[in-house]
């Protein structure tokens, strides 16, 4: 088969990839990522729009590119690894969308994106090899091959004769030793690896690889159920009874506020059951997925559907109880970013159960269920990236701290000081409102640590972050002297490990 010569667009993409790699080296290498990461991603998106105009007329690609643009704004506000990963997924979807049919679900898209990432590693090498094999129409050699044919004999001869002369002439050998390239140090090696990784990532979006063959979701043929109908019905009856016992105990002790038996505290009851019960709800959803396909005769029976609806309802109540358990545990102790993420995860599990039930009653396909869950998870992840979870946790802990008259535990200043600037505004307000001199001194130390860290970070344009700049302005507006106190050690009660 005769291959066409390389088009100008190929060289423009190669130059664009190299330019973005150089920009990434200047902005990111050996520096903590700042808002400049978002600016770099915005430039990346602009280059894709100029060099690869594949989303013109493709609505799905335009939505993906728009999502990538929103994620660049989030990265400019405050860079995070998750936002960067979501940005990469969005631009890969935008680049491949024009070649993918409309009906494909998130499961097939996951395979395509995985193939694109793996194939991108060999992409530059494959294109270079292809350049060497290209022939123009009419059988003429391409400029690349012509140049290689001209240079190959002189280069081989120079290496052979030069090596012989170096062996025979000590003066030339000494001169060659002095002109030898310096050894590749640790920093140079790290930079080389950084260049390779960035070039592979950027080049993989400018010249994406895609696969024609993907695997569909496993679907059973026909209308037979995976499990006998009698077994499914008996299981639903037994499961409903077991769940009723657990939900009844939650109503008695968790929701109504009744006293627990002696030796048990509400915090123990809440913390011990939150995560196992969520796992139970996940197993329940898996049971409905495997044993009750919408088109099976068992699932079409009205009384089976009522049992399923009752059981999913009990599972949703179980999820609500798990959320209440976590909230009660937070009331007794404190709020952290991990506990906020746990609450979000529980809400997602509840939404997943609703979608499973909706699929059963509306006879939706497995692809619909995968797409609905993927869309929900994507929206939630973007929302989490746009939300300052650390600031939310710090504000809640300050408002509910025992020292401020709240119902919570004593304020954990070590945790707040380790939030990398997220608690600075809350600490500034707390220092202004505190009346106890000892407590006020401890707050000043924690605030000084965070303020000093923010000032150091903002002093370098590489690591400058828009959100942290706004934080620092708000802190100095509340307390112009913030950071004047020596940051460490701010309290004898804190372990030195909190600084990490």
Secondary structure as GFF3:
##gff-version 3
##sequence-region A 1 500
A	DSSP	alpha_helix	8	28	.	.	.	ID=ss1
A	DSSP	alpha_helix	36	51	.	.	.	ID=ss2
A	DSSP	alpha_helix	59	77	.	.	.	ID=ss3
A	DSSP	alpha_helix	81	96	.	.	.	ID=ss4
A	DSSP	three_ten_helix	97	99	.	.	.	ID=ss5
A	DSSP	alpha_helix	106	133	.	.	.	ID=ss6
A	DSSP	alpha_helix	143	168	.	.	.	ID=ss7
A	DSSP	alpha_helix	170	178	.	.	.	ID=ss8
A	DSSP	alpha_helix	186	206	.	.	.	ID=ss9
A	DSSP	alpha_helix	229	249	.	.	.	ID=ss10
A	DSSP	pi_helix	250	255	.	.	.	ID=ss11
A	DSSP	alpha_helix	266	291	.	.	.	ID=ss12
A	DSSP	alpha_helix	297	300	.	.	.	ID=ss13
A	DSSP	alpha_helix	302	332	.	.	.	ID=ss14
A	DSSP	alpha_helix	337	362	.	.	.	ID=ss15
A	DSSP	alpha_helix	366	386	.	.	.	ID=ss16
A	DSSP	alpha_helix	389	400	.	.	.	ID=ss17
A	DSSP	three_ten_helix	402	404	.	.	.	ID=ss18
A	DSSP	alpha_helix	413	417	.	.	.	ID=ss19
A	DSSP	alpha_helix	424	433	.	.	.	ID=ss20
A	DSSP	alpha_helix	437	458	.	.	.	ID=ss21
A	DSSP	alpha_helix	466	478	.	.	.	ID=ss22
A	DSSP	three_ten_helix	496	499	.	.	.	ID=ss23
###
